[in-house]
Amino acid sequence: MPTIQQMNRNRIILFSLQTCSHCKDVRKMLQKRKVSFRTLYIDLMVGSERNDAMRQLKRVNPSVSFPTLVIGETVIVGNKQEEIKKALDGL
């Protein structure tokens, strides 16, 4: 599981649930914009991988809600399309 610093180097990380419609909307928007990003499906992880992912998520979003999108140093919680677009434009 990447550290926050590694996540920032990777630029864009989406903490997601496979069954979450808001998460799917954020993924679609990132794909439509042809943005390179990494998705961590928390609900598909088990054991230490899941525990590590949850620790990372809690560091950036203590409420542990989905979707949580990390764009560089910016954290966007929820399907906030305009905020996401603005953050992507700032890269």
Secondary structure, DSSP 8 states (H G I E B T S, - for coil): ---HHHHHHH-EEEEE-TT-HHHHHHHHHHHHTT---EEEEGGG--HHHHHHHHHHHHHH-TT--S-EEEETTEEEES--HHHHHHHHHT-
